[in-house]
């Protein structure tokens, strides 16, 4: 990657070299135009997705009280997920230069249309981006049911519990059917809890309109039995789709201790995984399949991630930084195998080579 050079003298020292390495990459990415805004793309999605949602709701009312509405529930789950993807882009400042514009778009998309608290999600997701897969710092590896961090849970007692823990990977994907309910509940709990939260009353108003209004509409159109089934299918498929899109990104990648310090490039690349595929995969995953690029440049509009990927892959290869990418179904197999191994009590599952290296240096010292 001889085209990527720093225009300023490089300071000496390991930390300075690491900082310079990312600076070189960032300069090249910026000069390539990959950080420029894509206003046309995002305005088109901001218009089309709400229209699709409105059309689906009109269809829902028109079809009326019938079990065929379960197909409408499935369609809504897909629409809500893609609106959530768009809200994710806005929250990362990918749409507009103005932070205020991005915030309000995130509030409308997340709270009013999807029913997820933007303030809750932003706080959680910011911590994840700062320290992906770091024990005690990344909230995404602190799950209430499934153990994904080696040594995070005590050794189970009893045959049944031991068997369940050893095969917990098999239950990971079924549990995702509850993720939609969890996302709604976590957001509501956050906006009504204490602590700092910008635009709390806006979020309360938007969430109330979305959650109460949508549920009321469902029970006005459908009889109680079909209504409960409709809401169950919609929530389950929404949560499953969201979980299946986010799960391959970091699960099964190295997990490092809280005390370990890594430079930005190493930290983001080593802990993330890309999913290979065509533009259909890009669409289905909302750009999350380019997780390495997204973690290095969170504000990069996601249509540019595909173009940035080969540049970043070559840059990492030249510097000996592992750049991981795999197929979608292979990534799910890795996730299941990894979580099962954690359940068996293996403390060094998929250990990061840097962790091993530093442990050997400490032991030798």
N, C-alpha and C positions, 0 to 999 in steps of 0.2 A: 504494500500500500504506500508506494513512494509518493503518491500525490497528497498524502495527508502529512503535513509538516506544521510545526509551530512557527509562528512569525516572530517569536520572542526567544531570547536565550533561555535555555532550560536550567533551572537551579539544580544544585547537587542534592543527593540524598534520596532514600527510597520513597519517602512520602511525596517529595517534590516530583520525582519521576512518575509516580502513580497519578498525581494530579495532572501532570503534563500530558500523560497518555490519554486521559479522558478529554483534556482540552483540545488536543490535536483532532480527536474524533469529532468533538462538538463543532469545531471550526469547519471541518470538511462537510459535516451534515448541514450546517447553516449555509455554507457556500453553495451547496447542491440545491438549495431552495426547498428542502424537505420540512422546514419549520414554518413555512409561510401558511397563512390561513386559507382555508377552503370554504369561502363564504357561500358560493353557489351550491356546493355539495350539502352543506349543513342546513342552509335555508330550505333546500328541496326536501330534506328529511324532516325538518321541523314542520313543514306544511303537509307532507304526504302521510306521515305516521298518525298524527291526530285525525286526519280525514279517514284513514283506514279504520281507526278505532271507532269513529263516529258511525261509519258505514256498517261496521260489525254490530254495534249496539242497535242501529235501526233494523238490521236483519233480525237481531234477537227479539225485538218487540214484534216484528212482523210475523215471525214463525210461530210465536205464541207458546202455549202450554203443551209441550210434547217432549218425549225423551230424545228426539232428534237434536234438542238443544245441547246435548253433551258434546256434539261436534262444534257447536258455537263456543262452548266453554274451552275446548282445545284450541280453537282459533284465537280466542282472547288471550290465552296463556302465551301464545307465540307473539302476539302483538304487544302485550305488556312487557315481555322480555326484551323485545327490540327497542321499545321506548326506554327501558331501563339502560340498555346499551348506550343509547343516545344521551341519556342523563349522565352516564359515566363519562362520556367525552366532554360534556359541558363542565362537569365538576373538575376535570383536569385542565380546564382553560384551553381546550382545543378549538373551540368555536370562535370566540371573540377576543379582542385585545382587552376589552373592559372586563374586569373581574366582577363588577356588579351585574353586567349582562349575563355572564356565565352563571352566576349565583341564581338569578331569577329564573333562567331557563331550567336549571337543575331543580329548583323548587317546584316549578309547574310540572315538569316531566316526572320527577320522582314522587313528590307528595300528592299533587292533585290528580295525576293520571294513573300512576302505578300504585300509590299508597305506601311508599317507603319514605322514611324520614331522611331528607338530604343531610341535615345536621348530624344525625347519628352515623350515617354511612360515611360522610366525609371524615369525621374524627377517627373512625375505625380504619378506613382505607388509607389515610395519611400515615398512620402508625405502621401499617403493613408495608407501604412503599419505602418508608425510611429504613426498615430492618426486616426484609423478607427472610422468613425461616430462621429467625433468631429467637431462641428460647427466652421467654419472659418479656419479649419486646414486640413480637408479631402476633396480633390477636387472631390471625387466621389459622394458627396452629394450636390454638387453645380452644378445642371443641368440647361441648358438654357431654357428648355420648361416645364418639370415636376418639381414640388416642392416636395422635399422629406424630408426637414428639417422643423419641426414645427416653425412657426413664421418667416420663411425666406422670405416670400412674403407678400405684403400688402393685406388686405381683398379686394376681387374682388367686383366691382360694376356692377349692371345690372343683370337681370335674366339669360340671356344667358351665360355670363361670369361666374356667380356664379354656374350655373348648370354644366358647363364644368369643373370648378375647383373641384366641389364636386364629379365629376365622372372621375377625371383625371387618376385614376388607370386603367380604361378601355382603355385609349389611350396609356398607357405606352408601351405595347407590340407591337402595330402597329407602334409606333414611332421607335422601334428598327430596323425596315426595313431601316431606314435612317442612322443607326449607322455605317455601312460600309463606306458610303460616308464621314461621319464625321471623322472617324479614319484616312482616307487618307488625308483629307483636313487639319486636325489639325497637322499632321506630316509635311506636306509640308509647312504650315504656320510657324511652329517652326524652321525648318532648314533654312528658308530664313529670319527669323526675327533676330534681334540683340540679344545680350546676349551670355553667355558662352555656348559652345556646343562642346564636344570632337568629333573629326573626322567629322566636318561639311561637308567638301568636299567629303568625302567618302559617307556620307549619301545622299548628293545631287546627286552624280553619281549613286548610287544604286537605289534611288527612281526614277530617270529619266529613267534608263533602264527598271525598272519594270513597271512604270505607262505609259510612252510613248510607250515603246516597246510592252507591252501587248495590249494596245489599238490599236496600228498600226496593229498588227497581226490579231486582231478581224475584223478590217475593210478591211484587205486584203483578208480574207477568206470569210466573210459574206457580203451580200448586206446591205446598210445602215439601212433599217428598222429592219432587223433581228439582225444586230450588236447592235443597240441601245437597243433592247429588251434583247439581250444576256447580255450586260453589266449591265442593270437594274436588271435582275434576279440574276446575280452573286453577285452584290454589296448588294442587298436587303437581300438575304439569308445568305451571309457572316455576315452582321451586325446583323441579327436576331439571328443567331446561337451564335455569340459572346455574344450578350446581354443576351440571355437566359441562357448562362453558367455562367455569372458573376452576374446577377441580384439577384439570391437567396441567395448570400453569406452574405450580410449585410443589404439589404433593409428590413425594418420592425424590425430590432434589435434596442436596445436602442441608442438614440442620446444624447450626453452629451455636455454641454456648453464648450466653448473654455478655460474658466478659471479653469475647473475641472482637477485635477491631479489624475491619477490612476496608480497603479503599473503595470508592464508589463504583468503579468499573467492575472490579472483581465481585463485589457484593451483589450487584444487580444481575450480572451475567451468570455467575455460578449457581445462583439460587433459583433461576428461572428456566423454563422450558418452552420452546416454540413447537407448534404443531404444523407439520407440513401439509400442503394441500393446495387446491386451486381457489378460484374466486368464490366458488360455492361454499367452501369451508370458511373463507373470510366472512362471507355474509352470515352464515349460520352462527359463527362465534363472535360476531360483532367486532372483529379485529383483535380479539383477545388471544388469538392463536399466535400473534407476534408479540409475545409477552416480554421477551428480552428487549426488543426495541422500545416497547411501551415503558418498561421500567427505567431504561436509560434516558428516554426523552418523553416524559409523561404528557407534555403539552403538544407533542407532535400530532397533527390531525391523522386519524387512523387510516384514511386513504393513502397516506404516504408511507405507512409502515412496511408495505410490501416492497417498495423501492429501496427503503433503508436497510432491509434485512441482508441482502448480499454484501453491502458495504460494511456493515457491522460484523458479519460473519468472517469476512476476509481480514478485517482489522484484528479481531480476536485471535484468529488463527496465526497471524504474523507475530502476535505477542504471547502465544502459548496459553491463552485463556480459554478454557473449555466452553464451547458454544453448543448447547444441546438442542436438538430438534428431532422429532419423531412423528410417526403417524398418529392419527387421532385414536384409533382403537388400540394401538400399541401403548399409547399413554395411559389409557384406562387400565390396561393389564398391569402396567408398572405401578399405578396407584394401588390397585388391589393387593399386589404382591408385597409392596412396601408396607401398607397398613397391617397386613397379616404378620409380617416379620416384627413390626413394632409390638403387636399384641403378644407375640411369643416372648417378648422381654429382651430382644436384642438391642443393646444400648448404642451400638455403632452402626446403625442401619444407613447404608449409602453415605458413609462418612466423607466429608469434604477433605481432599488431599491437604489443603492448607491447615486443617485442624490436626491431622496426623503429623504434618511437618512440625508444627509448633509444639505438639506434645513431646515429640522426640527431642527437640531442642531443649525443652524444660527438663526432661528426664536426664539428658546428657550433661546439663549444667549443674 
